[in-house]
Amino acid sequence: MCQFDLQGKDCALAIRIDAKAYYVDGTGIDEHGDAHARDGFCNKIRKAAMQGILENGRYKVSYFKLFPTAVPASSQ
């Protein structure tokens, strides 16, 4: 939510579809690793494969798979 400037008091997973951000229901920010890690959701926008529906301004996810981050050439 912070990466997309959404308002709220709690840390929450959000996605962006066609330049619009939505909160996600059905999976959470802590279910995909440490949100505060270097590549965590609080610090980086990550790509994911997902399925679901938009309902009442929220994305109801039925499938969510996070793609791995690219490893910089200098780290190999």
ZIVEN-V989545 format. One record per residue. N is the residue number from 1. PSI is psi in whole degrees, -180 to 180 (999 if undefined). Layout:
# ZIVEN-V989545
N;PSI  N;PSI
This chain:
# ZIVEN-V989545
1;-36  2;-38  3;-24  4;12  5;37  6;149  7;146  8;166  9;-28  10;154  11;132  12;151  13;138  14;157  15;164  16;127  17;124  18;47  19;11  20;136  21;145  22;142  23;153  24;135  25;140  26;-16  27;157  28;166  29;-35  30;-5  31;0  32;39  33;-176  34;113  35;-24  36;4  37;167  38;-39  39;17  40;164  41;-27  42;-20  43;-14  44;140  45;127  46;154  47;147  48;153  49;135  50;159  51;148  52;-165  53;150  54;127  55;123  56;39  57;11  58;153  59;115  60;102  61;137  62;-17  63;134  64;116  65;119  66;131  67;147  68;153  69;152  70;140  71;124  72;145  73;-34  74;-14  75;-9  76;999
